């Protein structure tokens, strides 16, 4: 009986750890965006998966040149003048080996959309977010840090 209880307890602990282990193999979760120039935390973005593709939504803007609750004044189309908090800024990413690619990312400060690739680093604690136009060798990367 004691052996059965110990086995059940070990199984319960292992099962409880599975979501944490799975999260480190995928960008799904909440991330602190780090400015590549100032190295300050700028926002919290939540990456979710739907129908095999990843998308990222801004949950909270923590630091902005436009003050609290900025809007996407430089954006065009449906996003123009809309609050950045709650806005989907990344979409269409699919697994590609050890990266996620084929998607796009919006830079709300400039209102421009770029191609994007994601790559997990440091055991899933960090995310290399590489935005580019044309070839991926030319572009800019930000390091995001897992927030959850």
SULGI-V498162 format. One line per field, one symbol per residue. psi: psi as a letter, one per 20 degrees, with the letter a starting at -180 (. if undefined). burial: I if it has 24 or more other ideal C-beta (glycine too) atoms within 12 Angstrom, else O. Layout:
psi: ???
burial: ???
This chain:
psi: ghgggggggggggghhighgghhijqipapqppppigikqphrpppprppkjqqqppohpphpqijaqlqrmhirrbhipjqphpipoipqjpqqncjrpajaqqpohhijqpqqqqqpqrlkjhqpoooqrpdqihpbqqqpqppi.
burial: OOOOOOOOOOOOOOOOOOOOOOIOOIIIIIIIIIOOOOOOOIIIIIIOIOOOIIIIIIIIIOOIOOOOOIIIOOIOOOIOOIIIIOIIIIIIIOOOOOIIIOIIIIIIIOOOIIIIIIIIOOOIOIIIIIIOOOOOOOOIIIIIIIOO
